Amino acid sequence: MDFLSVAVGDVVVVGSPSQPAYLAQVIFCEGGARSAHPSFLQVVREDDLAVLTIQADWILERLPCS
């Protein structure tokens, strides 16, 4: 449940159901109506710098920013 502690600036490993896992940097977090935990994230995919909106539970691993 790494996605519960994701913050803007973190580098994450994203595993979506439709493509292989990839590294991305979080640029925006949106909380849900029932809690402040992220439900959707905007990330920049490292490979091609595409900006994507993903579900927070697609986060496989979180690498905190320093």
N, C-alpha and C positions, 0 to 999 in steps of 0.2 A: 504494500500500500504506500509506495513511495510518492504517488501522486498527491497525497494529502498535504505534503510539506513542500510542494513545488512553489518556487517564487520566480519573479521576473529576473532574468539574468542567468538562471540555472541552465546548464547543459544537461540534456536528457536523452535517453535512448527510447525511441518511439517504436512500438510494434503494432502497426495497424493490421486489421484482418486482411487487407487487400494487397499489401506489399511487404517486402522484406524490412527488417528493422533498420533504423537509421538514426544518426545523431542530429540533434536540433537544439537551438537556443530559444528559451522561452522569452517572448516579448510582451505578452499580455495574459493575465489570468482573470477568468470570470467565475465568480462564486454562484452557487445555486440559490434557489429561493428558500430552501430549508436549512442551509448551513453556509458558513463562510468558506468551506473547503472548495477548491477549484472544481468546476464541472466541465468547463471548456477552456482551452488554451490556444493562443496563437503562437506559433513557433516559426523560426527560420530554419529550414532544412540545410544542413551543412554542405551537402553535395552540390546543390545548384542554386542556393540562396532563395528558394521558393518560400513564400509566406503561406502557411497552412493553418487552418483551424482544425483542432483535433479534440477528441474526447479525453478527459483527464485519465481515465482508466487504461488508456493505451500506453501510458508511461511504464516502461519495464524497469528503468533504473534512473536515479537522479544523481547528478554530479554537481554538487553545490559550487556556486561561484565564489571566488576569493576576494 
